[in-house]
Amino acid sequence: MTVNRMVSIMAGFMVLLSLVLAQITGQIDLFHPTWLWLTAFVGLNLFQMGFTGFCPAAKVFKAMGLKEATNACGTSSSGKGCC
């Protein structure tokens, strides 16, 4: 487990927890279609990406030609280290 994956898991969990707590306390009603479902979708994507490593947004951005971040050695952050 990497720091980046754990951050995604924690962020997704907190987003989902905030929605659940708001539903329980009556501040929102998730049973009616609203923009809050977009928040739930983002939270679920963050949470699952932390475990699986699959991110739909990353696939789209790669298809658009964006490059992955590189480390100080110039290799991909997902590749094996060169230093």
N, C-alpha and C positions, 0 to 999 in steps of 0.2 A: 504494500500500500504506500503510495507516494503522498507527499504533502498536498499536491494539487488535487488528487482524487479525494482526499479527506476533506479538503476545503469545499469541494463540490457536494459531497455527501452532507456536510454540516449546513451549507447554505440552502440546499434543497429541503432538508429536514426543517430548518427554521421557517422557511417560506410556507411549507405545508402546515407546520404547527400553528403559525399565526392565523392561517385560514380556519383551521379546526377550532382554535380557541375563540375566534370571532364568531363562528357559527354557534358554538356552545353557549356563549354569553348573549346571543341574540343581536349582536351588532350588525351581522350580515345574514343573508339567507341564500345559501349555496344551492338551494333546490329550484331557484328561478334562474334562467339563463342571463348571465351578466358578464361583464368584462373580467370579473374575478376568476372565471374559468381559465383565462389566459394566464393569470398568476399561478393557478394550480398546475397548468401545463408546464410552465417554466420550472416550477419547483420539482415536479416529477422528473423532468428531463435532467435537471441538475443532480437529483438524487440517484437516478439510474446510471448516469454517466460516471459517477464516482465509483460505482461497482463494476460496470461493464467496460468503461472506456469509450463507448460509442456515443458520439454527439452529432445529432442531425445537422445542427448549424455548422459544425466544422466541415462536414461533407459538402454542404452547399458552398461555403467559402472556398474550399479547395477547388471545387468545380469552377468557381469564378476566377481561379488563377492566383489566389492569395497563397503565400508561402508560409510554412510553419516557422516558428521562432527558432533561432539557432543559439547555441551557447558560445562561450568565448573562443572555442576551438573552431567554430564555423560548421559544426555538425548539427544535424537535426536534434531537437530536444528529445525526440522519441528514440533516437538511435543510441547505440552503445558509445560510451565515452571514448574520447581520443587522447585525453591528457593523463 
